[in-house]
């Protein structure tokens, strides 16, 4: 296993110090709008790159490589489906978000429904930010730095990482977060391309060589599929099957029906309802820049399969038998990882240390740290925005703009501590980081998605239907989690998590409809302002006629869909 040279360490230190200084220099603290939404001045390239960077975080990098190592190439379905979701988001939801001038997604729910939905969704989002985005980012940083500096205490590593990310988030707000994300996204893409290049170079050949080696390994039984065969799960037998995005119904990771039902739900929540992501678009200077930025982010997602998923497959071919016990990397149960099949979350770090030469290793590790800092700082900012604007401002409406900023800064410090405390629990929930991320979202997103969709497209949806469906959905989600932990109902636990998400969504929709019909409708003005009407599409069509094709987001969306179809069709 390679170790960092003084040159590599120098590159990392210079980058981390430089990015903190740069982030602080880009701070905007003149008003609460400056601090929480960057003054709403972001242009489309900044919005798009910031969305991509916040999404392709360190946890995503590690998670994609880990699942690809386990031949779960259909994890890419989450990536390309983002294009479809972002187009839908740009057409229907984004105009309402920007025209309403809201700071948060829960605030939008209050305008469409009432304050009960706002408080519930704000609380759930803050908890999700801590459990999913922040903790996962810190967990990845802990893995990498533990391997680099085994003499350091893991808790000290977590504190260092969290403080580094908060160093420019607390004083600078969203503008600092987004400006640093642009630099980090560029470094992240360069690092991923370099890693893919060196992995293919080590293999000795290009794509065809990889597919041939994969066929040989599968035929020889060199690939460890764990207990999939015993459990009657699908096992690919050829390289073409490994790289197929559509799997049989008994696939462990993503059966074909999950792609049609569960993936859209998770994607819609993440891109269209999650404060962590939508806040970047709320900072756009106008609707067109918000839409162009969202489409640009979707375009950036397409190459992910080549530069972030494929390296995991190459690790399977190159380092399947690699002894990593010398790393002495311990899981929460005290056992030491002997190879990557024991600890697939180490796939990406092993690729880095085994393949990259001096200097380049430092650059790519700096990129990984950059991705971690990007996601963690983004969640700090979004969660502090929720606490400040959805709770503090409501409790004390007399707070000045500067006082709101100070509340946001204090909130960020508290969130840092909570995230650090949760990180050790991740491996207790799941041995796959990506699986952990999707499980948490699958249980929490269906109630919110049903509320947002019904609120925008069904005039009869009211606040009573919203809050009842949200609370019952939350209760059922908690029951599903506890049933899995304590093994209460085997028949429920055996349902794929994408299936659970779909069932929960249908239940929430039915409850919302029944309760709304049984109670008085929302005020007419509230319905008229926050529900979609056909006239809006017609009026917008007239406005778009005067724009050239490259500024018409609908034509750009069609082009993006065609490109997406070509990429996805290649792996169908």
Secondary structure, 3 states (H helix, E strand, C coil): CCCCCHHHHHHHHHHHHHHHHHHHHCCCCCCHHHHHHHHHCECHHHHHHHHHHHHCCHHHHHHHHHHHHCCCHHHHHHHHHHHHHHHHHHHHHHHHHHHHCCCCHHHHHHHHCCHHHHHHHHHHHHHHHHHHHHHHHHHHHHHHHHHHCCCCCHHHHHHHHHHHHHHHHHHHHHHHHHHHHHHHHHHHHHHHHHHHHHHHHHHCCCHHHHHHHHHHHHHHCCCCCCCCCCCCCCCCCCHHHHCCCCECCCCCCCEHHHHHCHHHHHHHHHHHHCHHHHHHHHCECCHHHHHHHHHHHHHHHCCHHHHHHHHHHHHHHHHCCCCCHHHCCECCCCCECCCCCCCHHHHHHHHHHHHCCCCHHHHHHHHHHHHHHHHHHHHHHHHHHHHHHHHHHHHCCCCCHHHHHHHHHHHHHHHHHHHHHHHCCHHHHCCCHHHHHHHHHHHHHHHHHHHHHHHHHCCCCCHHHHHHHHHHHHHHHHHHHHHHHHCCCHHHHCCCHHHHHHHHHHHHHHHHHHHHHHCCCCCHHHHHHHCCCHHHHHHHHHHHCCCCHHHCHHHHHHHHHHHHHHHHHCCC
